[in-house]
Amino acid sequence: MIRALHRWPGLLALVLVLILALSGAALSVFPLAERLTAPAEVAGQSVADLAARVAERHPGLEEIRRAPSGRITAWWFADGQPGAAVIDPATGADLGPADPDPLARWLTGLHRSLFLGDAGRLAMAAGAAAMLVLAVSGAMLVARRAGGWRHWAGRLRGPLAGRLHVEVARIAVPALLFSALTALWMTGSTFDLLPDAAPRPAQPAAVSGLTGLSPADMPALRAVPVASLRKLGFPAEGDAQDVLRIETAEGIGLVDQGNGALLSWAGAGAMQHLSETIYRLHTGQGAVLVGLVLGLMALSVPLLGVTGALVWLAGRRGRPRLAGMAPAARAETVILVGSEGGSTWGFATTLARGLQAQGQAVHLAAMAGFDPARHPRAERFVILAATYGDGAAPASARGFLERLAQWPAAPTAPLAVLGFGDRSFPGFCAFADRVVAAAEDKGWSRLIAPDRVDRQSPQDFARWGRALGAALGLRLELAHRAAPPAVTQLTLLSRRDHGAEVQAPTAILRFALPKAGLVARLTGRGLGRFQAGDLLGVLPEGADLPRFYSLASGRRDGFVELVVRKQPGGLCSGQLLALEPGDTINAFLRRNPGFRVGRGAAPLILIGAGSGIGPLAGFIRANRRRRPVLLFFGMRHPESDFLYRDDLAAWQAAGRLARLVTAASRGARPHHVQDALRQEAAQVLEAIRGGARVMVCGGRDMAQGVARALEDILAPAGLTPAHLKAEGRYVEDVY
Amino acid sequence: MKPLLAALALTTALTLPGLALARPVTLTTTLNAYGGDGAYLAYYVTDATGAYVGSLWMAGGKSKYYEHLSDWYAATGGDPAQINGITGASVGAGRDLEITLDLADALFDAGYTLHVDAAVEDMRDSPNEIAVPLTSAGLGRAVPGRRYIASLTYR
């Protein structure tokens, strides 16, 4: 619902809001220009003094105005000719013409009414209302995406367009909200919908009937400082009954031209003060800084418009079509999809095709709007559900749980639920869990046990497919290719070979950072932003399934680096280790948010063996803030597979690595990395007590050995590795 | 601008008792290129003593700005009934406004004065922009305004 509220006003009012924002941003600089060019004010000057100086130099003076910028303008009519000029308040002399800036006037006309009169004003007010709806619904979406208002400023993940959209929006949204609200207020004021009419002083019963008193001698004018003056109108020449009219910040008064006494006065009301303040802030007149900030923030609107449209398009593209889909009423198997970004639809399509290949009539639909009555022939329901935020329904499953709760009874056909999520997030498959619980409450019979797929793992999915097939008496082999669409070609720059002598040929492969244009980056093509520890999916020649390698570099390093060990009979590692500089591979990026060093200054304990040094080396290279890093590195022989030997020494010298402990499994004193860990137990424990984060990368056996060693090390302190894991202070990247 | 032709059945104040005869009069107003937004113009008539008799036309649709036509506003108190059915759009700088209306014969050569008040956003209000006696001799004679109006002719 909120998403629809965000999307449709956004797309419909895009042009209107764009014109508003761009013209508003351009207008925001004029008050500053006026402020800078306004003549210096005279401290403590009274209106009487100013008026006398101006009147002396300008016979036939009719009016003096003071703009919020401090600029004084005078109008006069002499010798049958009207005149107007900007005035120097110190001398009353002319400084330049008083004509309004034609560009500012044109922009104002465009901004407030598209030059279309009242119809245009209403259209622009509708644009402002659309911006208001966008700002409010957008803020709610940001909060929901981040998992609550408390996490408003949290870090963002995902493709560049969506990230940019949210990143910019959460900075600009307060200003946009303010601009939209004040714009609507001003429209209401223009159309007389607000009780903020100017006060009106009563007509004096009698005036002195005298003329010719100099303004300098008028007590009513001497009492008013120029700083609070808005407007001073002089009586018509030769009309002894006429009066002076003075407007100040506080109200409007009438002054006798013969004796300078205040004849009547009307103070401004609270509503008027409010309307005036709103006008000042919206236009920046007399509030230059506020105006500039609003203008600057308005510049975010084009960017938000473009990135928002891209996000919407990407969401549409992500939904695949299924050839030969059975109509809802005839389907035997109904697959319901709860997807946020579209990737779950891909899995659903793979499942549907697999079932179709086995002769099943399959219907594919979104969870939102599911109605069992539409599927009278259904023999089974399958729900594939992702999770949004901390367990909220993803976009295509909105309202599903609420509807489920309202059904009188569960459908008779049994249900299978598969959750999709990322184990490194707290709410892993939380929405799927809620669906399972709700279905159980309703007494919906179970086809197979609920299962989960971590980070779009094809292996998890294939395993679940086999379980589903077994329940149906089918041989269901689901080979899902998790949409490796945007493969990027990487060219090898250099390689450093190690370990051949110890039967562990390993190479540090450095690829050139592919050049990606802005469009490619915005639409999520190309590698995008990555950090050491993220995964590079490599598509080997002659195979469909990608192999994943931990990255040993981040985008800021300016290259893409991997550490690859040749696996006996390994297709992909074999191809990689056969690369020569200039050769290319096809690869794509998979983010690995669970394996990051995180923010803060707490020490890091990095533990790796063999090619597992890759991401750890990347962390150290990126450790420009010199966070204390303790690295345990296990190898076979220092003379053969001491990867990054020179780099580590250099980083240590540069303060990016505090201490290096190595363990060699061959040679003079064979021991493993977990043995080294035990030897340094005291330092490790002290670091962990100091809040250190432990990161382990390497083979499964090594990781288990490390976990046992840590268990022993932590025991005296009453801690366990499980404790640390629960706090996110012990993470593994194991293969 | 295509001249605005307004055929008016003059209603309220100008139907003075015993003034049955009326003639169609065309008011042509040409504005200066004063370099500002559209001008609000109030056309009204006063008698020989300077008392307000009635309004002929109001160019400008937003009543909240009428107070800037200060003489007219002072005379009428901003009463919307005075201009009910005789309002039009404001007039852009350098443009023309043409109004045709029936004026009672008795208004001519009897001391009545035609007034025009003008106001422009962010510029000086110009009450009494024009004050011209209604006379038979004045028919067809162009009168200049003070600030915003280049010329006004009634014929």
Chai-1 contact restraints between the chains, C-beta under 6 A:
chainA,res_idxA,chainB,res_idxB,connection_type,confidence,min_distance_angstrom,max_distance_angstrom,comment,restraint_id
A,E63,B,R124,contact,1.0,0.0,6.0,A-B,restraint_1
A,W75,B,R124,contact,1.0,0.0,6.0,A-B,restraint_2
A,F77,B,R146,contact,1.0,0.0,6.0,A-B,restraint_3
A,P82,B,R146,contact,1.0,0.0,6.0,A-B,restraint_4
A,P82,B,R147,contact,1.0,0.0,6.0,A-B,restraint_5
A,D99,B,G35,contact,1.0,0.0,6.0,A-B,restraint_6
A,P100,B,G36,contact,1.0,0.0,6.0,A-B,restraint_7
A,P100,B,D122,contact,1.0,0.0,6.0,A-B,restraint_8
A,D192,B,K64,contact,1.0,0.0,6.0,A-B,restraint_9
